[in-house]
Amino acid sequence: MEPGSIICRAAVHPKYINMEIFDNSALFYFVAVKDLGARVSSVTSLEICGNEDAVHVQGRTVAQRSNEREEVRITADSDYTPREFHYLGFYNLKSSQVSEIASDFHEIELNWRPEDGSNAHFQIEIYERQKPPTKAEGRSDRNAIITLLSDLLSGPTLCPNGKTDEKLLELQVSSLATRIPRE
């Protein structure tokens, strides 16, 4: 990927909304993948998608898959109260900015990882470079990475064909534009 290429991170409600406010730290939630020995967060390449509409298609697919997983959870646990996920839009940053992030204990990489038939799928991957003295220091270092990534975001680019539910539209306009202040 070229250094100036744009990568996009989908904003899905309610995944990345905390108490009706957009939560930067939740946007870059990293999932542990044992096979890789890393924590990963998915992003989409604007360049490979070709245009913003195609990025929105990717984002709607993320929400759809989340809803499908909720259906599986309902089947497994009849007491489970499902959530309904809605794609709202995306934020973006330059691919080169990911590799410029410095960390005490971790290495950050952007890797091409086609997924579910999408060649535009990449992952931001965090690898432990050096064992932190304590779990708390390791967690603090990862949280610092998430803060740095979040601070680099531009946007949002709202989905033009989003759900017309008034509450959801209100969230699209106000919550995505409202960032939780950093202390």
Backbone as CSV, one residue per row, in Angstrom:
resi,resn,N_x,N_y,N_z,CA_x,CA_y,CA_z,C_x,C_y,C_z
1,MET,0.848,-1.169,0.000,0.000,0.000,0.000,0.897,1.236,0.000
2,GLU,0.537,2.191,-0.819,1.302,3.435,-0.915,1.159,4.242,0.380
3,PRO,2.208,4.974,0.794,2.173,5.718,2.057,1.000,6.693,2.184
4,GLY,0.570,7.304,1.094,-0.525,8.274,1.159,-1.906,7.662,1.034
5,SER,-1.965,6.334,0.899,-3.265,5.664,0.727,-4.134,5.863,1.970
6,ILE,-5.419,5.935,1.720,-6.382,6.158,2.796,-6.990,4.827,3.235
7,ILE,-7.010,4.613,4.558,-7.708,3.463,5.115,-8.893,3.984,5.918
8,CYS,-9.950,3.191,5.962,-11.206,3.622,6.568,-11.639,2.642,7.651
9,ARG,-12.184,3.184,8.716,-12.696,2.374,9.819,-14.191,2.655,9.954
10,ALA,-14.993,1.594,9.858,-16.446,1.716,9.928,-16.899,2.103,11.332
11,ALA,-17.910,2.952,11.393,-18.573,3.293,12.656,-19.926,2.592,12.646
12,VAL,-20.093,1.660,13.567,-21.307,0.858,13.628,-21.989,1.121,14.973
13,HIS,-23.271,1.456,14.926,-24.049,1.688,16.145,-24.680,0.370,16.570
14,PRO,-24.654,-0.040,17.817,-24.136,0.666,18.978,-22.718,0.280,19.352
15,LYS,-22.005,-0.452,18.501,-20.653,-0.913,18.854,-19.741,0.205,19.326
16,TYR,-19.741,1.331,18.646,-18.759,2.365,18.927,-19.370,3.596,19.567
17,ILE,-20.534,3.419,20.148,-21.197,4.510,20.838,-21.236,4.146,22.312
18,ASN,-20.809,5.054,23.169,-20.799,4.830,24.606,-21.676,5.897,25.248
19,MET,-22.796,5.479,25.828,-23.739,6.394,26.459,-24.148,7.501,25.489
20,GLU,-24.492,7.106,24.273,-24.984,8.010,23.226,-23.933,8.998,22.726
21,ILE,-22.645,8.739,23.004,-21.565,9.585,22.518,-20.563,8.698,21.795
22,PHE,-20.086,9.171,20.662,-19.076,8.425,19.924,-17.859,8.220,20.802
23,ASP,-17.370,6.993,20.872,-16.252,6.655,21.742,-15.038,6.289,20.893
24,ASN,-14.040,7.166,20.869,-12.824,6.924,20.084,-12.174,5.594,20.418
25,SER,-12.080,5.308,21.703,-11.372,4.096,22.105,-12.101,2.844,21.641
26,ALA,-13.425,2.899,21.566,-14.176,1.733,21.099,-14.054,1.561,19.586
27,LEU,-13.818,2.637,18.866,-13.700,2.537,17.410,-12.522,1.648,17.023
28,PHE,-11.431,1.766,17.754,-10.270,0.927,17.476,-10.132,-0.170,18.522
29,TYR,-11.181,-0.926,18.683,-11.133,-2.083,19.575,-10.299,-3.166,18.890
30,PHE,-9.321,-3.702,19.596,-8.438,-4.717,19.029,-8.774,-6.082,19.613
31,VAL,-9.007,-7.045,18.742,-9.351,-8.411,19.128,-8.085,-9.264,19.091
32,ALA,-7.876,-10.084,20.109,-6.717,-10.985,20.143,-6.935,-12.131,19.156
33,VAL,-5.954,-12.345,18.278,-5.985,-13.453,17.316,-4.772,-14.334,17.622
34,LYS,-5.035,-15.471,18.260,-3.951,-16.349,18.704,-3.077,-16.827,17.558
35,ASP,-3.683,-17.163,16.404,-2.909,-17.665,15.264,-1.848,-16.662,14.805
36,LEU,-2.157,-15.387,14.929,-1.201,-14.345,14.536,-0.288,-13.927,15.680
37,GLY,-0.739,-14.182,16.902,0.002,-13.678,18.057,-0.096,-12.172,18.140
38,ALA,-1.254,-11.648,17.733,-1.437,-10.198,17.675,-2.859,-9.824,18.070
39,ARG,-3.045,-8.544,18.302,-4.384,-7.968,18.460,-4.649,-7.197,17.179
40,VAL,-5.865,-7.337,16.644,-6.141,-6.762,15.330,-7.416,-5.922,15.330
41,SER,-7.444,-4.965,14.411,-8.609,-4.129,14.161,-8.718,-3.970,12.645
42,SER,-9.892,-4.254,12.109,-10.093,-4.239,10.653,-10.289,-2.834,10.109
43,VAL,-9.734,-2.614,8.927,-9.926,-1.376,8.178,-10.106,-1.732,6.704
44,THR,-10.552,-0.764,5.931,-10.796,-0.953,4.507,-9.970,0.055,3.720
45,SER,-9.449,-0.374,2.596,-8.678,0.514,1.724,-9.611,1.268,0.779
46,LEU,-9.604,2.594,0.876,-10.403,3.419,-0.039,-9.915,3.219,-1.470
47,GLU,-8.610,3.114,-1.650,-8.020,2.950,-2.984,-8.511,1.658,-3.654
48,ILE,-8.507,0.562,-2.923,-8.949,-0.714,-3.497,-10.461,-0.713,-3.707
49,CYS,-11.199,-0.117,-2.780,-12.656,-0.024,-2.951,-12.998,0.817,-4.186
50,GLY,-12.219,1.844,-4.425,-12.436,2.672,-5.608,-13.164,3.976,-5.335
51,ASN,-14.091,3.969,-4.374,-14.821,5.191,-4.042,-15.514,5.037,-2.688
52,GLU,-16.054,6.146,-2.195,-16.687,6.130,-0.875,-17.915,5.225,-0.821
53,ASP,-18.675,5.157,-1.922,-19.865,4.290,-1.937,-19.482,2.834,-1.687
54,ALA,-18.374,2.395,-2.269,-17.925,1.015,-2.077,-17.453,0.795,-0.634
55,VAL,-16.885,1.827,-0.003,-16.506,1.725,1.411,-17.776,1.566,2.246
56,HIS,-18.829,2.319,1.898,-20.101,2.196,2.617,-20.670,0.778,2.480
57,VAL,-20.510,0.169,1.313,-20.971,-1.219,1.126,-20.237,-2.131,2.105
58,GLN,-18.921,-1.935,2.235,-18.130,-2.725,3.190,-18.651,-2.509,4.611
59,GLY,-18.937,-1.266,4.965,-19.428,-0.950,6.303,-20.784,-1.571,6.592
60,ARG,-21.679,-1.531,5.600,-22.993,-2.160,5.797,-22.840,-3.670,5.975
61,THR,-21.849,-4.253,5.313,-21.582,-5.682,5.467,-21.115,-5.992,6.892
62,VAL,-20.301,-5.110,7.471,-19.848,-5.288,8.852,-21.058,-5.332,9.792
63,ALA,-21.980,-4.388,9.619,-23.176,-4.349,10.467,-24.036,-5.596,10.255
64,GLN,-24.181,-6.015,9.004,-24.979,-7.208,8.699,-24.384,-8.443,9.377
65,ARG,-23.075,-8.598,9.304,-22.427,-9.758,9.941,-22.576,-9.710,11.460
66,SER,-22.519,-8.512,12.029,-22.732,-8.376,13.472,-24.142,-8.813,13.847
67,ASN,-25.119,-8.436,13.021,-26.501,-8.856,13.274,-26.659,-10.371,13.132
68,GLU,-25.960,-10.964,12.183,-26.011,-12.426,12.022,-25.421,-13.129,13.247
69,ARG,-24.341,-12.577,13.794,-23.751,-13.160,15.011,-24.713,-13.049,16.193
70,GLU,-25.479,-11.967,16.241,-26.473,-11.816,17.298,-27.535,-12.917,17.193
71,GLU,-27.933,-13.251,15.979,-28.923,-14.317,15.774,-28.397,-15.657,16.286
72,VAL,-27.116,-15.919,16.067,-26.503,-17.154,16.556,-26.514,-17.164,18.079
73,ARG,-26.216,-16.025,18.687,-26.220,-15.944,20.158,-27.612,-16.181,20.723
74,ILE,-28.637,-15.685,20.036,-30.020,-15.900,20.483,-30.335,-17.390,20.474
75,THR,-29.918,-18.075,19.423,-30.147,-19.515,19.292,-29.456,-20.269,20.425
76,ALA,-28.261,-19.832,20.789,-27.487,-20.511,21.830,-27.970,-20.173,23.245
77,ASP,-28.557,-18.992,23.426,-28.965,-18.557,24.762,-30.305,-17.823,24.654
78,SER,-31.384,-18.496,25.024,-32.723,-17.919,24.869,-32.944,-16.704,25.772
79,ASP,-32.123,-16.520,26.809,-32.252,-15.369,27.704,-31.490,-14.148,27.193
80,TYR,-30.713,-14.334,26.147,-29.902,-13.245,25.610,-30.793,-12.199,24.927
81,THR,-30.545,-10.936,25.231,-31.257,-9.843,24.583,-30.388,-9.321,23.445
82,PRO,-30.828,-9.520,22.210,-29.984,-9.128,21.073,-29.919,-7.612,20.884
83,ARG,-28.820,-7.181,20.301,-28.667,-5.793,19.887,-28.811,-5.761,18.375
84,GLU,-29.272,-4.644,17.858,-29.340,-4.477,16.409,-28.277,-3.465,16.007
85,PHE,-27.441,-3.858,15.046,-26.332,-3.013,14.614,-26.682,-2.283,13.330
86,HIS,-26.248,-1.022,13.257,-26.481,-0.181,12.083,-25.176,0.486,11.689
87,TYR,-24.869,0.442,10.406,-23.690,1.133,9.899,-24.039,2.605,9.746
88,LEU,-23.187,3.485,10.281,-23.439,4.919,10.236,-22.556,5.662,9.246
89,GLY,-21.334,5.192,9.062,-20.387,5.878,8.198,-18.985,5.424,8.535
90,PHE,-17.993,6.177,8.089,-16.617,5.783,8.374,-15.737,6.987,8.654
91,TYR,-14.652,6.694,9.357,-13.565,7.640,9.594,-12.372,7.150,8.799
92,ASN,-11.418,8.030,8.533,-10.253,7.586,7.763,-8.967,8.206,8.280
93,LEU,-7.870,7.586,7.846,-6.531,8.092,8.119,-5.601,7.574,7.027
94,LYS,-4.426,8.156,6.930,-3.447,7.707,5.933,-2.761,6.447,6.433
95,SER,-2.528,5.532,5.527,-1.895,4.260,5.886,-0.520,4.472,6.517
96,SER,0.231,5.456,6.039,1.582,5.699,6.564,1.566,6.131,8.021
97,GLN,0.460,6.704,8.475,0.384,7.166,9.858,0.416,6.003,10.848
98,VAL,-0.057,4.847,10.426,-0.080,3.681,11.316,1.343,3.274,11.685
99,SER,2.209,3.178,10.695,3.581,2.726,10.964,4.426,3.778,11.683
100,GLU,3.966,5.017,11.714,4.706,6.082,12.382,4.458,6.126,13.887
101,ILE,3.511,5.338,14.371,3.188,5.349,15.801,4.277,4.623,16.582
102,ALA,4.817,5.305,17.567,5.864,4.721,18.406,5.235,4.139,19.675
103,SER,5.821,3.045,20.150,5.299,2.356,21.324,6.462,1.759,22.113
104,ASP,6.308,1.720,23.422,7.364,1.166,24.267,7.492,-0.349,24.130
105,PHE,6.354,-1.030,24.050,6.383,-2.492,24.110,5.790,-3.196,22.890
106,HIS,5.200,-2.430,21.968,4.488,-3.055,20.858,4.960,-2.547,19.504
107,GLU,4.773,-3.397,18.516,5.020,-3.049,17.117,3.662,-2.965,16.442
108,ILE,3.457,-1.932,15.623,2.188,-1.733,14.940,2.415,-1.911,13.452
109,GLU,1.581,-2.758,12.839,1.695,-3.012,11.405,0.328,-2.884,10.746
110,LEU,0.343,-2.517,9.481,-0.856,-2.531,8.646,-0.633,-3.624,7.614
111,ASN,-1.465,-4.662,7.654,-1.284,-5.810,6.760,-2.538,-6.101,5.957
112,TRP,-2.306,-6.477,4.709,-3.392,-6.865,3.813,-3.879,-8.245,4.220
113,ARG,-5.148,-8.359,4.561,-5.743,-9.622,5.002,-7.123,-9.761,4.366
114,PRO,-7.175,-10.164,3.078,-8.489,-10.330,2.443,-9.400,-11.176,3.339
115,GLU,-10.665,-10.765,3.402,-11.599,-11.450,4.291,-12.980,-11.502,3.643
116,ASP,-13.601,-12.651,3.728,-14.964,-12.828,3.208,-15.108,-12.299,1.788
117,GLY,-14.123,-12.549,0.961,-14.179,-12.144,-0.440,-13.817,-10.698,-0.713
118,SER,-13.402,-9.963,0.302,-13.043,-8.559,0.108,-11.532,-8.394,0.056
119,ASN,-11.040,-7.958,-1.095,-9.613,-7.666,-1.239,-9.244,-6.313,-0.642
120,ALA,-10.246,-5.525,-0.251,-9.990,-4.205,0.321,-9.777,-4.277,1.826
121,HIS,-9.851,-5.467,2.404,-9.742,-5.633,3.854,-8.284,-5.683,4.297
122,PHE,-7.962,-4.825,5.268,-6.640,-4.787,5.897,-6.852,-4.881,7.402
123,GLN,-5.775,-5.144,8.112,-5.832,-5.151,9.566,-4.702,-4.312,10.126
124,ILE,-5.036,-3.516,11.126,-4.002,-2.889,11.934,-3.705,-3.925,12.997
125,GLU,-2.445,-4.335,13.092,-2.061,-5.417,13.994,-1.048,-4.912,15.015
126,ILE,-1.285,-5.258,16.262,-0.385,-4.883,17.347,0.282,-6.153,17.863
127,TYR,1.598,-6.187,17.738,2.400,-7.319,18.208,3.213,-6.887,19.421
128,GLU,3.347,-7.771,20.367,4.192,-7.485,21.516,5.654,-7.624,21.077
129,ARG,6.391,-6.533,21.120,7.795,-6.525,20.717,8.687,-6.902,21.895
130,GLN,8.290,-6.426,23.047,9.053,-6.642,24.271,8.029,-6.871,25.381
131,LYS,8.287,-7.856,26.211,7.372,-8.173,27.313,7.319,-7.005,28.292
132,PRO,6.111,-6.419,28.507,6.006,-5.350,29.500,6.239,-5.913,30.898
133,PRO,6.786,-5.097,31.798,7.028,-5.581,33.162,5.756,-6.063,33.860
134,THR,4.622,-5.391,33.573,3.357,-5.807,34.181,2.259,-5.792,33.126
135,LYS,1.167,-6.506,33.404,0.012,-6.495,32.496,-0.546,-5.078,32.374
136,ALA,-0.562,-4.365,33.485,-1.091,-2.996,33.478,-0.283,-2.099,32.539
137,GLU,1.039,-2.246,32.535,1.869,-1.438,31.637,1.634,-1.817,30.181
138,GLY,1.439,-3.109,29.919,1.129,-3.553,28.566,-0.198,-2.990,28.087
139,ARG,-1.211,-3.042,28.957,-2.537,-2.503,28.637,-2.452,-0.992,28.419
140,SER,-1.699,-0.309,29.266,-1.529,1.140,29.136,-0.866,1.498,27.803
141,ASP,0.115,0.704,27.403,0.804,0.934,26.134,-0.151,0.739,24.956
142,ARG,-0.956,-0.317,25.004,-1.948,-0.556,23.939,-2.980,0.574,23.909
143,ASN,-3.419,1.029,25.076,-4.382,2.133,25.121,-3.793,3.415,24.546
144,ALA,-2.501,3.625,24.757,-1.833,4.796,24.173,-1.836,4.699,22.646
145,ILE,-1.637,3.497,22.116,-1.692,3.284,20.663,-3.093,3.624,20.141
146,ILE,-4.108,3.137,20.840,-5.494,3.396,20.433,-5.789,4.897,20.455
147,THR,-5.307,5.587,21.471,-5.493,7.037,21.557,-4.821,7.736,20.381
148,LEU,-3.591,7.342,20.079,-2.875,7.953,18.950,-3.603,7.702,17.633
149,LEU,-4.060,6.468,17.410,-4.816,6.157,16.192,-6.087,7.003,16.115
150,SER,-6.807,7.071,17.216,-8.059,7.828,17.261,-7.837,9.303,16.966
151,ASP,-6.750,9.849,17.478,-6.454,11.265,17.262,-6.082,11.572,15.810
152,LEU,-5.690,10.561,15.051,-5.325,10.742,13.648,-6.521,10.698,12.698
153,LEU,-7.672,10.292,13.205,-8.849,10.106,12.353,-9.367,11.402,11.754
154,SER,-9.838,11.306,10.514,-10.560,12.394,9.857,-11.969,11.890,9.597
155,GLY,-12.900,12.801,9.515,-14.269,12.397,9.229,-15.207,12.877,10.313
156,PRO,-16.401,12.340,10.313,-16.840,11.142,9.604,-17.370,11.442,8.204
157,THR,-17.423,10.393,7.400,-18.152,10.406,6.142,-19.398,9.581,6.414
158,LEU,-20.549,10.250,6.516,-21.790,9.567,6.879,-22.346,8.776,5.709
159,CYS,-22.984,7.664,6.036,-23.597,6.818,5.021,-24.830,7.526,4.463
160,PRO,-24.888,7.763,3.150,-26.022,8.488,2.578,-27.310,7.663,2.559
161,ASN,-27.210,6.359,2.640,-28.394,5.501,2.574,-28.660,4.832,3.900
162,GLY,-28.355,5.533,4.999,-28.545,4.964,6.328,-30.011,4.791,6.672
163,LYS,-30.266,4.068,7.728,-31.614,3.839,8.216,-32.254,5.181,8.566
164,THR,-33.542,5.333,8.301,-34.211,6.612,8.499,-34.809,6.782,9.895
165,ASP,-34.590,5.854,10.779,-35.032,5.963,12.160,-34.530,7.292,12.729
166,GLU,-35.446,8.115,13.278,-35.064,9.440,13.765,-33.961,9.397,14.812
167,LYS,-34.039,8.442,15.735,-33.020,8.332,16.772,-31.655,8.033,16.153
168,LEU,-31.642,7.146,15.167,-30.394,6.786,14.520,-29.824,7.967,13.740
169,LEU,-30.687,8.710,13.046,-30.216,9.887,12.320,-29.650,10.926,13.282
170,GLU,-30.292,11.066,14.440,-29.784,11.978,15.449,-28.382,11.563,15.892
171,LEU,-28.180,10.243,16.070,-26.858,9.745,16.435,-25.853,9.997,15.330
172,GLN,-26.281,9.822,14.069,-25.361,10.047,12.956,-24.842,11.474,12.964
173,VAL,-25.721,12.406,13.188,-25.325,13.805,13.112,-24.607,14.267,14.377
174,SER,-25.160,13.941,15.543,-24.573,14.481,16.769,-23.497,13.593,17.377
175,SER,-23.761,12.319,17.546,-22.810,11.463,18.263,-21.530,11.221,17.501
176,LEU,-21.629,11.012,16.199,-20.407,10.763,15.443,-19.541,12.021,15.369
177,ALA,-20.169,13.150,15.410,-19.410,14.396,15.363,-18.889,14.798,16.734
178,THR,-19.445,14.181,17.790,-19.033,14.491,19.158,-17.994,13.501,19.605
179,ARG,-16.847,13.968,19.924,-15.774,13.106,20.396,-15.662,13.209,21.902
180,ILE,-15.408,12.103,22.559,-15.160,12.131,23.982,-13.852,12.886,24.194
181,PRO,-13.878,13.924,25.023,-12.640,14.714,25.195,-11.545,13.926,25.887
182,ARG,-10.330,14.152,25.485,-9.153,13.540,26.095,-8.738,14.359,27.297
183,GLU,-8.291,13.687,28.353,-7.828,14.424,29.529,-6.340,14.639,29.452
